Each structure stands twice: as structure tokens, then as C-alpha cells.
Amino acid sequence: MAEKTTHQEHPLANILVNVLIPVIALGALSKDPGAMDAKFWHVGPVKAMIAALAPPLAYGAWHFAKTRKFNFFSGLGLFSVLLTGGLTIYLWNKDGTVKEHAGILFAIKEASIPLVLGIAVFLSRRTATPLLNVFLYNDSLFDIPKIEKQVGEEDSRPAYEKLLDHANAMFAGSFFLSAALNIGLVLWFFRDFDAGATDAREVYNVIVGKITGWGFAVIGVPLLGVLFLTLRYLLRGLGSITGLKEEDLLLPR
């Protein structure tokens, strides 16, 4: 039987295409090429925004064409890029200014995806397939057959289900935290934004670039912290319920 090749996204490539290139494009290219101090690489805010959005879109399409498989996080990133582009088209006025409520709308846009995900994860607690099982507590990380066999032998199903329910709520909380941090970050960077200035589009692009770059650290680090705490909570609880050691709960790497 021919061995199947699994195509996985390289995390560094993902960061480069979805974070670094857009940040550099928006920050370095947005200046009006007609300005007195413009350099040859300054192409203006419209072309800079196109240059920033094109690599994530192209990368998402390429990854799908290569793997013929939908990747949830790639799809989410692609949807976010399309939202950014669509919102930008709406916010930019023909005279070069930007709509007054740009900061609030961009904050809502940044918070909308994690908020919807958090609600979906929380509501899935009472379904047959909680989203915790899709993202974290699954058979690619945990030895679930061994765990559930031990749960049955210990007659601890209620405690097991309660543990998973609480872990699922913690996982949902990570998305709600992300939504709140996104709103705070966007409003902070847009705090002094002059939507009626002649260079409003250029400044808008620079701000979006800063949000993209800083969001990776300011939001990503706390999220990883919550996910780590959720994982530790699961391991500690499963160990207490089943009597299994941590190395027995997890699949060997």
C-alpha cells in the first residue's frame, strides 16, 4: 500500500506570510509616492493594502490546492483577511479620508471571530462532540481508549464528564479573552487617529500593520497561557480520576 504523504503547514512560514509580510508591507509601502520625502518603494496606501492582503490569500489558496484538505485555522485566517479587505474598502472615502468610526468598526471586526468561536465552544459543551474534543482533547494527543477504559473500571464516568465540561468552559474562555484583548488593542492604536487628515489612509495602514504585529504577541501569549493551563487541568484531573500517570495519558511522541 502506498504511504500517504501528510502536508502540514510550517509554523514559521505561517507567521511569515500571515504576520510579517503584511506588517512590513503596510508599514513600509503605504506612504504617498508623490510626497516630498517619498522613496522608490512607496506605492501609496491602496497598493500597500493590496500587497499586504495578497500573500495570505495566495498562501491559503496554495495550501488548499496542495493538500486538497480544508484546514480550519488556515480557513479562519483567510476569512479574517477577506474581512479586513472588505472593511477597508468600506472605511476608505474617495477623497482620501477615512470614516470617523473606523477604530470602533475595526475593533468589532477583530473581536468578532474569537467571540463567535468562544460562543460555539461554550455551547458545544452539551452536544455529542464538544469542540474541546476537536481542538485539544483528541486521539492525536491523548490515549483516549486507555483513559476511557480506566474510567469505566473505576466507575468514575460522572467525574470524568464533569472534568471535560469544565475544561471545555476554560477553552471557551480563551476565545472570550482574545476578543476582549483584540478590542483593547485596536482602540489603543486608533486612539489618536485623525480620520479626516489628508494622509488618513496611510496612517490607517500603519495602524493595521501594528495591530497585526503586536496582536501576535499581546494576544497570542495570553491565549497560549490559557491553553497550557487547560491542558494541565485536564492532565491533573484525568490522573486523579483514572490513577494513570501523565506519560500514560498522553500518546508517545
Number of C-alpha atoms within 10 A of each C-alpha: 3 4 5 6 7 7 11 9 12 9 8 9 12 15 14 15 20 25 21 16 20 27 23 18 24 30 24 18 26 26 25 18 16 11 10 7 9 14 14 7 13 20 20 22 26 20 15 25 27 14 19 27 22 16 17 25 19 13 17 22 14 12 17 15 11 10 14 10 10 12 15 9 9 20 15 13 17 20 15 17 18 15 15 18 16 11 15 21 13 12 21 18 15 8 8 15 19 26 16 13 11 20 23 14 17 22 21 16 19 24 22 18 18 21 21 14 17 24 15 15 23 21 15 18 20 10 8 7 10 19 22 21 13 12 12 18 19 13 13 13 14 19 17 16 11 15 21 16 12 18 19 13 11 12 13 14 15 9 15 20 11 12 17 20 18 15 24 24 20 22 24 26 21 21 24 22 18 24 25 16 20 24 20 13 21 25 19 15 16 21 10 9 18 17 23 15 13 13 18 20 27 24 22 28 27 25 21 22 24 20 22 19 19 15 19 13 11 15 17 13 12 15 19 12 12 18 19 12 15 20 17 14 17 21 19 14 18 23 16 13 19 21 15 16 13 14 11 14 21 17 13 10 4
